[in-house]
Amino acid sequence: MGEELSSLGVRDLQGLENRLEMSLRSIKTRKDNLLRSEIEELHRKGSLIHQENTELCRRLNIMSQQKMELSRKVWCTILCQKL
């Protein structure tokens, strides 16, 4: 945590700083890769949900048309029976 740095010279401190910078770059690269993967997965899931929603809308429209047709047939049958 930095408490033991008082005994180090400039060269040692420079070497330590270089190693810390390389480690930090490695950590940031790993984090960026993980975030990129998560974003890609979320995009994939979003696309699947969109496709599913489109299919459900299509099926709902078909069912609504079938319901209207069935209602029309029922009313026609009722009206024909009254005549």
Secondary structure, 3 states (H helix, E strand, C coil): CCCCCCCCCHHHHHHHHHHHHHHHHHHHHHHHHHHHHHHHHHHHHHHHHHHHHHHHHHHHHHHHHHHHHHHHHHHHHHHHHHC
